[in-house]
Amino acid sequence: MTRYHNINGEKIAFTADEETARDAEEKAYATELAASQYKFSREGAYPSIQQQLDMQYWDSVNGTTTWKDAIAKVKSDYPKP
């Protein structure tokens, strides 16, 4: 697919070097995005801060590991690449 510059309203095709450079930029961006996708997935999966604090309180009172288990599940469901 040919890409173009828009210079003063005129469409000018990229040179071969510009095409190669743009392809490399897009590949690097896609790689970076994929590598950080787990962060966005985890954000929605973690319990709210209020819920986490409540879990921690009750874990300390009852000697349970509810909070650690919840966090470990999110981390295992959405691992770092």
C-alpha positions in Angstrom: 0.0 0.0 0.0 1.5 3.3 -1.0 1.5 6.0 1.6 1.4 9.7 0.8 2.5 13.0 2.3 0.0 15.9 2.1 2.1 18.9 1.4 0.2 22.1 0.7 -2.8 20.1 -0.4 -0.7 18.0 -2.8 -0.4 14.2 -2.5 3.2 13.1 -2.7 4.0 9.4 -2.5 6.5 8.2 0.1 9.9 7.1 -1.2 11.1 3.5 -0.7 13.2 4.6 2.3 10.2 6.4 3.9 8.0 3.4 3.3 10.6 1.2 5.0 11.0 3.6 7.9 7.2 3.8 8.4 6.9 0.0 8.3 9.5 -0.3 11.0 7.8 2.4 13.2 4.4 0.6 12.8 5.9 -2.8 13.7 7.7 -1.3 16.8 4.4 0.4 17.9 2.4 -2.9 17.5 5.0 -4.8 19.4 5.0 -2.2 22.2 1.2 -2.2 22.3 1.0 -6.0 22.5 3.7 -6.1 25.2 1.7 -3.7 27.4 -1.8 -5.0 26.7 -1.7 -7.1 29.8 -1.7 -3.9 31.9 -5.0 -2.7 30.4 -6.5 -6.2 30.9 -5.4 -6.3 34.5 -6.8 -2.9 35.3 -10.4 -4.0 34.7 -9.9 -7.3 36.4 -8.5 -6.1 39.8 -11.0 -5.5 42.6 -11.5 -1.9 43.5 -9.2 -0.4 46.1 -12.0 -0.4 48.6 -12.6 -4.1 48.0 -8.9 -4.8 48.3 -8.6 -3.0 51.6 -11.7 -4.8 53.0 -10.2 -8.1 51.9 -6.9 -7.3 53.6 -8.7 -6.3 56.8 -10.7 -9.5 56.9 -7.7 -11.6 56.0 -5.8 -10.1 59.0 -8.8 -10.8 61.3 -9.6 -14.3 60.0 -6.1 -15.4 59.1 -7.2 -16.0 55.5 -5.5 -15.2 52.1 -8.5 -13.9 50.2 -6.7 -10.7 48.9 -3.5 -12.6 47.9 -5.6 -15.2 46.1 -7.6 -12.5 44.2 -4.5 -10.7 43.1 -2.7 -13.9 42.1 -5.7 -14.9 40.0 -5.7 -11.7 38.1 -1.9 -12.0 37.5 -2.2 -15.6 36.3 -5.2 -14.7 34.1 -3.3 -11.8 32.5 0.5 -12.7 32.7 3.3 -10.4 31.7 4.6 -11.3 28.2 
